[in-house]
């Protein structure tokens, strides 16, 4: 859905649309949509444990639908936490993405994390490097090029593979599966992709005449949008990402190889003929870093030590937290033991302040390599290639990941999906189906003079509650006791505070008309939006609001009895092997 969501929503929200006065022509300054891009390769919120509040005493599988969440961060954290709790219920994830390249990356990351012959630290570094860097190491490029044939065999199901126990492609149409196949083929080392130049073009298209002063603009976005929400994100690291696209750097390896997993096609027009064509390039985000997904939070028991500050600076950075969290998820999925810091030592509070992460780093040992005899090169065989044995980690043996594409509302309306999902999670840039289903995009444009003084989230008993619930695909697919979760714009680095608050209220009105109400206190999840609020005040209010808007379905007359009966029928269905 991409930036079209903002394009359609901004004009309909009171007093938040971009100013188009002559003194600010579009040729001089972008409104921020150019920076977001057409494809979201990473999310804009921290990884969540999506099953910690569900009853584990029943055998029914937990069904979770992820729409436009852009990656697998919620899957790996949920699987790790569920395994540490010794959870017995199977978890089924449905991942919907409108872009095949994102689905292909999900398959790649699931394959990488399960490469148990690699050390967890190596898997962590490769995962983060491929996940968020435009330029990667030669080691990362070699790994991607080496697994292309194996991933193609997985997608086409031309050979039996252990990943088929984890990933299910049956929900994809043949055309959609072919698109995922073609995306993986383009990852070969021989495929040309000048990531550095293509990203530079994107940056020039965003900053335009202010390109030479882009560091100043990055500093503005960092101070007003990033630091206020997550001060642990280091300014130097954020600036390096903004300038080069490299978010994570480990050891002393040079990052000079293009990350071909970030290449994709978008529709465009030929400048010479004017015909519609597909343009390959880097169309991801150039302003919102991937740090939000793994580097801005951690478990509560270790948070105090990892977030310690010296005067006004954090002792650790978002990269330290990302490495700690991802390596922890891998460890938990393998062992089922919670990943925690070692015991606290007095040196942590004495200058120069030793870090507890240093003790967790593997010891470096000098190894004498034996000289191997060169084997004679055998002639190529036409037989099918054999791949290393693949076995999912223990935590993922109760997990099933199903890939989806196409129209998500049509999929949710299918009879087999009635009352099926315990949770439905929308990414912020993929929430357009929720808005369009409620008709909120057709609301009349309100001028600043006509806008009400204060806009509040609608209450459960307000007029219009559930007026479109009977026709709603979202309401059709969710369980009566399920939760609807929508990612906010809290972590967007280029939007004003008033725009972020207005987005929360637009989502609340849309959910209200579909028969949902906020689970938490309304004024905290969607703070009141004042007509004349200044941007600093709006940003301060947004700072303390949650990353996700969480809704629960409200019983609607005529739907309540049908939904309850459907839920009881699902619970009574036996689970094979359960």
Secondary structure, 3 states (H helix, E strand, C coil): CCCHHHHHHHCCCCCCCCCCCHHHCCCCCCCCHHHHCCCCCCCCCCCCCCCCCCCCCCCCCEEEEEECCCCCHHHHHHHHHHHHCCCCCCEEEEEECCCHHHHHHHHHHHHHHCCCCCCHHHHHHHHHHHHHCCEECHHHHHHHHHHHHHHHHHHHCCCCCHHHHCEECCCCCHHHHHHHHHHHHCCCCCCCCCHHHHHHHHHHHHHHHHHHHHHHHHHHHHHHHHCCCCCCCCHHHHHHHHHHCCCCCCCCCCCCEECHHHEEEEEEECCCCCCEEEEEEECCCCCCCCHHHHCCCCCHHHHHHHCCEECCEECCCHHHHHHHHHHHHHHHHHHCCCCCCCCCCHHHHCCCCCCHHHHHCCCCCCCCCCCCCCCCCCCCCCCCCCCCCCCCCHHHHHEEEEEECCCHHHHHCCHHHCCCEEEEEECHHHCHHHHHHHCHHHCCCCCCCCCCCEECCCCCCCCCCCCCHHHCHHHHHEEEEEEEEEECCCCCCCCCHHHHHHHHHHHHHHHHHCCEEECCCHHHHCCCEECCCCHHHHHHHHHCCCCEEEEEECCCCCCHHHHHHHHHHHHHCCCCCC
